[in-house]
Amino acid sequence: MIEWISALILAVVQGITEFFPVSSSGHLVLFEKILNYSGGLLLEVALHFGTLMAVFVYFGNDIVNILRDLFSGKFKCENGRLGVLLIVASIPAGAVGFFVKDFFDSLAGNLFVLGFGWAVTSLVLFIGSMNFERRREIGKLGFGNAFLIGIAQVFSLVPGVSRSGATISSGLVLGLNEKNAVKFSYLLSIPVIIGANLVSIGNRTLPLEFLGGTLLSFFIGLIFINISFRYVLTNRNNLRWFGAYTLLLAVAVLFNAIFVGM
């Protein structure tokens, strides 16, 4: 019973933190230590699958339009170009992650690395909150800039570095307005999370007992992706609050690792 409660708590944590730039994977590691419970790799994959489905549902129309135009060869229209930009941005993380993901996964429980990752996230968010030239259309991003966002995403392989924080902030620096930067970041999570999960689980299947956690992370994620996309991250100044939060997390975790040995 206690393990079930712990797993459901982790599902709630995943559903909330996945759509804010605070590193959901880092929070899962932290709460596993607090709860003294380890659900293992398959539980983490199951919970990420739930929030991934929330992205599919929330951006369902966009995804259908992107795939339709890509398969129709309409690469110059808005949705087709967005699809190509997402493919270009996915290349760095796909290439690097395939070779070094296992190494960084092995560091996930290291509090020094986790604290360092949150400190990097804090810095990235403070930079992203600054005022930069704003473009209205994602199509004006350019393939080179899309690739740069993809490179920023690579750093999220380090535990504690927020994937959405890195990609949203880099999008803002490169000229996207808030809503387009967030939208691009969330859509970019789809190929990356699918690829990472496939590499992680290999030919194994997810146990049915994790279905409850998957569904809970899905429903919580669906609520918070709407809150994030419509209200919170539409103002880049709010990134400073998340930057302050992740900085406090970094200090607390590093202090604990050095003096307490959590």
N, C-alpha and C positions, 0 to 999 in steps of 0.2 A: 504493500500500500504506500509506504513512504517513497519507494522508487517511482511509483506512478505519479505521486504528487510532485516529486522533483522534476520528472519529465514534463509534466504539464506546466510547471513554473518556467522551465527552459523554453517551452513553446511560446509562452506569453512574452518572454524576454526577446526571443527571435522575432516575433511578430511586430513588436514595438521598435526594436533597434535597427531592423533591416532597412527601414525607410527614413532613418535619420543618420547623419554623417558621424557616427560614433563607433563603428566597427561592431557589427552584430556577432561575428565570430569571437572577437575579444571578450564581449560580454558573456557569451556562452561559456568560455573558459573560466571567467571570473566567477560566475554563478555556480558552476560545477564545483569549484573550490569552496565557495561559501556553503553550498548544500552538502558538501562531501559526497558528491554523487557524480559518476562518470557514465554518461549514456553511450559513449563510444562513437566511433566514426559514423556508423550507420544511422544513429539517432540524429546526429548533426546534419547528415545528408537529408534525412526525412523532414527535418524542420525547415531547412533551406528550400526543399522542394515545395513545401506549403506556401512560403512567401513568394517563390517564383511563380506559382499558380496565381497568386494575387496580382502579380504584374501582368500576367496573361489576360486575366479578367478585366483589370482596370484599363489596360491599353489595348484591349481586344480589337477594336476597330482599326487602330493605327497599325497593329501587327498584320491584320488581314490585308489592309491596303498596301503595306510595304511588300508583303510576299506576293501579292497579285501583280504589282508592277515589276518586281524583280523577275518573276517567272515569265512575264510578258515582254521582257526586254526594254521596258520603259525607264531607262536609267537616268534620263534627263528631267523627268517630271519630279515633282516635290517628293512623293513617297519613294519612288525608285531611287532617287539620289540619296535620300536619307538611309535607305537600306544599304547602299554601297558604302556610305560613310561609316555605318555601323560595322560593316564587314572589315573595312580598313582599320578601324579603331580596335577591333577584336584581335588583330594579328599579333601585336606584341605580347599580350598576356597569354594568348594561345601558344605561341612559340616558346616563350620563357617558362610558362607554367608547366608545360609538358615535361620539361627536363628537371626542374628544380622544385616542383610543388611538394614532393615528399620531404625534401630537406626542410622547407619552411614549416610544413605540417609538424615535423618533429620538434620544432621550437615553440609550438603553440602553448605548451604548458610552462614555458620559461617566463617567470615574472619580469625579469630584467628586460627581455626582448619585448614583452607585452607593454611594459611601461614606456620603453623607448618608442614603440609604435604609436602609442597614444600621444606622446609628446610631438612626434612628427605630424600626426593628424591635427593637433592643435595649431601648429605653425601653418600648415596648409590651409586650414579654415580661416585663420586670421588674414592670410594673404588673399584668399578668395573673397573675403568680405570688403576688400578695398574697392574703390570705384575705378572701373575700366571702361574703355569704349564698348558700347553695346550695339550689337546687330540684332535685327528682329527675326531673321530667318536662319534656320539651321543650315539651309542650303548654301549660305554664304560662308560657312565654316571653312570649307576647303579640305581637300584630302590630306594635305600635309598637317594641318591643325588637328584633324581627326586622328591621325596617327600619333600626334603628340599627346592627345588625351588618352590614347591607348597605352602609351609609354607610362603616363602617370598612373594608369590602372595597374601596371605591373608592380608598383610599390606596395599595393594592397596585399601582395603575397606575404609581406612581413606581418606577423601577428600584431594586432592593435592599430594598424594603418587602415583607415576606413576607405573602402573602395568607392563608395558614393562621395565621400569627402574629397578624395583625390580627383575624381572625374568631374564633379560639379565645380570645384574650385578652378581646375584647369580650363574648363569650358568658359567660366566667367572671365578668367584672365585673357582668354583668346577671343573674347568679344560677344559671346552668347549672352542674351538676357537671362534672368533667373529661371523663368519657366522653361525655356528651351534647354538650358543647361541641365536642369533637373530631369526633364523628359529624355534627353539624350542619355544621361547617366542610367536611368532606370531601364530603358530599352537595351542599353549596352550590357546590362547585367544578365540578360537572357542567354546569349551564347556562352558567356564566361562561366556562369553558374552551371549550365547544362554540361559544358565540357569538363569542368572541375569535378562535378559529381560522377560523371561517367568514368573518369580516370580513377576516382577514389574508390568506387564500389566494384569496378571491374565486372566480373560475371556473377557477382553476388546479387541477391534480391533483398529488398527491404522487408523486414519482419512485419507481420500484420499488427503486432502489438504497438507499433509506432504510428499506426493510422490515426489514432486519437490526437497525438501530438502534431501530426501533419495537418489535420483538419483545423485544430485550434490555431496553429501558426498562420494558416491560410485566412481564417476569419478575422483574427486580430490584425494581420498584415493588411487585409483589405480595408479595414477601418483607418489604419494609420498611414497607408499610402495616400488615401484621400486627404487626410489632415495635412500631411507633409506637402503634397503637391499643390493643394489649393490654398493653404493658409500660411504654413510655417516657412517653407523654403522659397516662397515667392518674393521674399525680401532678403537680399544678401546680407543685410546687417544682422540677421538672426544667426548667421554662421558664427558670429563672435560668441554667442551664448554657448553654442556647441563646442567652440574652441576652448572657452573657459572651463567647460565641463570635462572635456578630454584632458586638459592640462591638470585639473585637480585629480582625475583618475590616474594620470601618469605619476604625479607626485605621491599619491597614496600607495599605489602598487609598488613603486620603487622603494619607498620608505619601508613598506611591509617586507619586501624581499630582502632588504639589507639588514633591518633591525629586528624583525619579528620572525621571518622565515615561514610565511603563510603556506 
